[in-house]
Amino acid sequence: MYVKAAIAGATFLLAAQAHAECSQALTVRFVESAPRDRFEIIHTATGVFVTGMMIDLRGSSGGLIFDTQDGGAGVEVFQPFAPDAGIDAAQIADGADQLSLRLHNLSEGQRTGFSIDVDDRQAQSDLGQIRVTGGEVAGARVVFDLADGAQLEAQFDADNRAKACT
């Protein structure tokens, strides 16, 4: 009993330390919604300017794709790419598993995002192919292009987040 409590306390402490060490980060959060799914980009890093970003769904456990056209590679519902302020419009082919976009020097304290439809390609998916769960997005990755020419990469976890510490 005491051992379990000690282990749980140590796990909580390690998790809190990990979050404290990564207070400055670039984060992308996937939000499953109907009819549009959403990717939210949150910038909390000082002195880092983001000029572009690529989302690569190829490593996702759900075999995810972007469903942007009626009758295309996705299932039933589709939604074209719709950017928020600070993101240039992008052409994304229906059924693509990668999306690249330009950002207007996203800096500390700013957030933006875009909506699009994401489907999985599993015969037996968690909630059906038109809805994506955190377990299905896990393994997908994000690459951030910085103004100084550097890149940062993060992988989506089962909580629908990809977080690159700076």
C-alpha positions, -999 to 999 in steps of 0.1 A, spaced: 0 0 0 27 25 10 48 14 -20 19 22 -44 14 56 -28 52 63 -31 53 52 -67 22 73 -76 38 103 -58 71 99 -76 52 96 -110 33 128 -103 65 146 -93 83 135 -125 53 145 -146 52 180 -129 90 184 -134 87 175 -171 60 201 -176 79 227 -157 110 221 -178 90 226 -209 73 259 -202 86 274 -234 74 254 -263 57 252 -296 26 230 -293 0 217 -319 -32 203 -305 -56 182 -327 -93 187 -318 -117 162 -332 -150 179 -340 -179 178 -364 -181 189 -391 -146 203 -390 -116 190 -372 -91 216 -359 -54 220 -354 -44 246 -328 -9 261 -328 2 276 -295 35 295 -291 50 300 -256 87 303 -264 107 335 -260 128 347 -289 116 320 -313 99 330 -345 80 303 -365 78 308 -403 64 274 -413 51 241 -402 46 206 -416 22 180 -403 31 145 -413 3 119 -406 22 90 -421 34 77 -387 -1 79 -371 -14 47 -357 -48 53 -374 -32 58 -409 -48 93 -410 -54 113 -441 -68 148 -449 -103 146 -464 -108 178 -484 -132 168 -513 -165 152 -517 -163 117 -531 -126 115 -526 -103 94 -504 -121 101 -471 -154 89 -457 -187 107 -460 -180 142 -445 -152 163 -460 -139 198 -452 -114 219 -472 -84 236 -454 -96 268 -437 -68 289 -421 -70 314 -392 -52 347 -393 -14 344 -396 -15 313 -419 -12 314 -456 -38 295 -476 -24 261 -487 -34 236 -514 -39 201 -499 -47 172 -522 -76 151 -510 -63 120 -493 -29 135 -486 -10 125 -455 12 156 -453 4 193 -451 29 222 -452 20 258 -445 36 292 -440 31 312 -409 37 349 -405 65 349 -379 44 334 -351 60 346 -319 57 342 -281 21 344 -268 5 340 -302 -18 312 -313 -35 304 -345 -48 273 -362 -68 259 -390 -97 235 -397 -98 206 -421 -113 171 -420 -91 142 -409 -102 106 -414 -86 73 -405 -81 43 -428 -86 15 -403 -111 -12 -410 -119 -14 -373 -113 21 -360 -121 34 -325 -151 56 -334 -155 49 -372 -134 63 -399 -149 98 -399 -139 105 -363 -103 104 -350 -93 95 -314 -61 104 -296 -48 69 -300 -52 72 -338 -33 105 -341 -5 92 -319 27 88 -339 20 116 -364 46 144 -362 50 181 -366 81 199 -379 84 237 -372 105 259 -394 121 288 -375 132 322 -388 168 314 -380 167 283 -403 165 258 -375 138 232 -373 121 217 -343 102 184 -344 75 169 -321 54 138 -322 17 136 -313 9 117 -282 -24 99 -272 -37 132 -258 -37 147 -293 -7 170 -286 27 175 -302 49 197 -281 85 208 -291 104 223 -262 127 252 -270 
